């Protein structure tokens, strides 16, 4: 079972929680928004530990996520660690806003997918890439 770190903003929390309930073949090892720590340094260490323990990082990109320093920090840290990253495009985003993502990067556009279809696609993309 692949271990994934999920990065998202509070604004996308309800959607992500519903989606996590549909993920059957992935184990969620952490997510930045749920980190509670006594200091920023401890929070950053906790996030880094969760990222290091993951096989892949799923980052939900919405307008709010693009403006979130937390999501951008997690994305940058995952890139620095060389993690498999799967950007998920939520309905309120325009693909032109994603010029910071490598053109060869696989991106899952969920704007026309159901929750079940999105979960299935995430599982397939993460597990296929890790077993290759």
C-alpha positions as CSV (number, residue, x, y, z in Angstrom):
1,X,0.0,0.0,0.0
2,X,1.5,3.3,-1.1
3,X,1.8,6.0,1.6
4,X,0.8,9.5,0.5
5,X,1.1,13.0,2.0
6,X,-1.9,15.2,1.1
7,X,-1.4,18.9,0.8
8,X,-4.4,21.2,0.6
9,X,-5.9,24.4,2.2
10,X,-8.6,24.6,4.8
11,X,-11.0,25.9,2.1
12,X,-10.7,22.6,0.3
13,X,-11.0,20.5,3.5
14,X,-14.5,19.1,2.9
15,X,-13.8,18.0,-0.6
16,X,-10.5,16.3,0.4
17,X,-12.1,14.6,3.4
18,X,-14.8,13.1,1.1
19,X,-12.2,12.1,-1.4
20,X,-10.0,10.4,1.3
21,X,-12.9,8.2,2.3
22,X,-13.0,7.0,-1.3
23,X,-9.3,6.2,-1.5
24,X,-9.0,2.4,-0.9
25,X,-5.5,1.6,-2.0
26,X,-3.6,4.4,-0.4
27,X,-2.5,5.1,3.2
28,X,-2.5,8.8,4.1
29,X,0.5,9.5,6.2
30,X,-0.1,13.1,6.9
31,X,-1.3,16.4,5.7
32,X,0.0,19.8,6.5
33,X,-3.2,21.5,7.5
34,X,-3.8,19.1,10.4
35,X,-0.4,19.7,12.0
36,X,-0.6,21.2,15.5
37,X,2.7,22.1,17.1
38,X,3.9,24.4,19.9
39,X,6.2,26.3,17.5
40,X,6.7,26.9,13.8
41,X,10.0,25.0,14.0
42,X,8.2,21.9,15.4
43,X,5.5,22.2,12.8
44,X,8.1,22.4,10.0
45,X,9.9,19.3,11.4
46,X,6.6,17.4,11.7
47,X,5.7,18.2,8.1
48,X,9.2,17.3,6.9
49,X,9.0,14.0,8.7
50,X,5.6,13.2,7.2
51,X,6.9,14.1,3.7
52,X,10.0,11.9,4.2
53,X,7.7,9.0,5.3
54,X,5.6,9.2,2.2
55,X,6.0,7.5,-1.1
56,X,4.2,10.3,-2.9
57,X,2.6,13.7,-2.4
58,X,-0.8,14.6,-3.7
59,X,-1.3,18.4,-3.8
60,X,-4.8,19.8,-4.3
61,X,-4.5,23.0,-6.3
62,X,-7.3,25.5,-6.1
63,X,-7.2,29.3,-6.1
64,X,-6.8,29.3,-2.3
65,X,-4.0,26.7,-2.5
66,X,-2.0,28.8,-5.0
67,X,-2.2,31.7,-2.5
68,X,-1.3,29.5,0.5
69,X,2.2,29.7,1.8
70,X,1.7,26.4,3.5
71,X,0.7,24.5,0.4
72,X,3.5,26.1,-1.6
73,X,6.0,25.2,1.2
74,X,4.9,21.6,1.2
75,X,5.1,21.4,-2.6
76,X,8.6,22.9,-2.5
77,X,9.7,20.5,0.2
78,X,8.4,17.5,-1.6
79,X,10.3,18.6,-4.8
80,X,13.5,19.1,-2.7
81,X,13.1,15.5,-1.3
82,X,12.6,14.1,-4.8
83,X,9.1,12.8,-4.0
84,X,6.6,11.7,-6.7
85,X,4.2,14.6,-6.9
86,X,0.7,14.4,-8.2
87,X,-1.0,17.8,-8.7
88,X,-4.8,17.6,-8.5
89,X,-6.6,20.4,-10.3
90,X,-9.8,21.5,-8.5
91,X,-12.8,23.0,-10.3
92,X,-12.0,26.7,-9.5
93,X,-8.5,26.7,-11.1
94,X,-7.4,27.7,-14.6
95,X,-4.6,25.6,-16.0
96,X,-2.8,28.8,-17.2
97,X,-2.1,29.5,-13.5
98,X,0.1,26.4,-13.2
99,X,3.1,27.7,-15.1
100,X,5.3,26.6,-12.1
101,X,4.6,22.9,-12.8
102,X,7.0,21.0,-15.1
103,X,5.4,20.6,-18.5
104,X,6.2,16.8,-18.4
105,X,4.5,16.5,-15.0
106,X,1.3,14.3,-14.9
107,X,-1.5,16.5,-13.7
108,X,-5.0,15.1,-12.7
109,X,-7.7,17.5,-13.9
110,X,-10.7,16.7,-11.7
111,X,-12.9,19.5,-13.1
112,X,-15.2,17.0,-14.9
113,X,-14.7,13.9,-12.7
114,X,-16.8,12.5,-10.0
115,X,-15.4,11.9,-6.5
116,X,-15.2,8.2,-7.2
117,X,-13.5,8.7,-10.6
118,X,-11.0,11.1,-9.0
119,X,-10.1,8.6,-6.2
120,X,-9.6,5.8,-8.8
121,X,-7.4,8.0,-11.0
122,X,-5.3,9.1,-8.0
123,X,-4.8,5.5,-6.9
124,X,-3.9,4.3,-10.4
125,X,-1.4,7.2,-11.0
126,X,0.3,6.8,-7.7
127,X,0.6,3.0,-7.6
128,X,1.5,2.6,-11.2
129,X,4.3,5.1,-11.0
130,X,5.7,3.6,-7.8
131,X,5.7,0.0,-9.1
132,X,7.4,0.9,-12.3
